[in-house]
Amino acid sequence: MAHFRTGDVLLAPVQMGRHITPKVRPVVVVGTGEDGVLFVCPVSSRPPSDAPAIPLGLDDFAEGGLDLFEESYILSTHICRVAVSDVIGKKGRLRPGMVDGILPE
């Protein structure tokens, strides 16, 4: 089983909004749970109009990255649970401190 940690940027299926079918998209790990569960926030190319978000650019990656042509956004108020077994791949890792405080302790 792969081991992921806070700040990792992964590809995983998540359900957004009213869509019933999960969509594979970049997500940022904001916490880990027991039994292979990750707490993640989706990444979007569009800022939300009704909630805060964290801007994300190429300089925010400590390693790897996304194919970003413009700034993207971590949807910090949309925390999802993803099983480690559902993760499709790892895209990179954010600089330390980028996601501190998203998941309440």
N, C-alpha and C positions, 0 to 999 in steps of 0.2 A: 504494500500500500504506500502510495506517495505521501510525503510529509510536506505540508504547506504551512506558511506562517503569515502573520499580519504583515501587510504591505506587498504580498505577492499579487501579481496581475495574472489572471487565468482566463481561459475560455471555458464557459460553462453554460448550460441551459438555465434560463431564469424566466419566470413569468412576470410580465410587466403590465400594469394597468388592468384593463378589462379583457386582455387577450387570454384565451383559455390555453392555447398551446404555448409551451415555453419556447423561447428564442435563444439560440446560441449567441452570446455576446461577451465582450470583455467584462470582467468583474474584478473588484479589488477585495482581498481578504481583510476583514476588519476584526476578526476574532475566530477562535477555534473552540469547538465544543467536544463533547464525548462521542464515542461511537462513530468517528469519521465524519462529523458534521462541521462544515465551515459556515461562518457568517460572512456574507459578502454584500458589497454594494455594486450595482451595475454602473457601467461607464457608458455615457451617451455623447454623441456629437452635438447634440442640441441642449442648451441649458433649460432647466425646467422653469416654467413661468409662475409656478405656485409654491415653490419650496427652495430652500438654500441648496447650493451645490458647491463642490470644490473644483476649481479650474485645474486642468491636467494638461501639461505640455511635455515635450520631449526631454526638457531639462529636469523634470521631476523624477526621472528614472535613474536608479543607481545601476541597474543592469537591464539589458533587453529593451523592450519598448513596444509600442503599437505603431501601426502605419498611420501616423497622424499627419494630416496636411494642415489642419487648423486645430485650435484648442479643443479639447474634449472636457467632459465634466463627470466627476464622481457624484452619483446621485445619493448623497449621504443620508437622506431621510428614508430611503427605500432599502432597508436591510432585509436580505433574503437568506434562507438556509439552503445550502447545497451539499449533497453527499460527496465525499472525496471520490467515490467511484463514478460520479457523473462528470467530473472534470475532464475536459477534452485535451487541454494542454496548458503549459505555462508560457506566458509572453514576456515576463520580466519581473522586476522588483522595484518598488518605489523607494525614494530616499527616506531615511529614517525620519519619523515625525509627521509624515504626510497624512496619515490617517488616525493619529492620536486623538482620542476623545470622541470618535464617532460612536463606538459601542460603549454604552454605560457599563461601568464596572459593578 
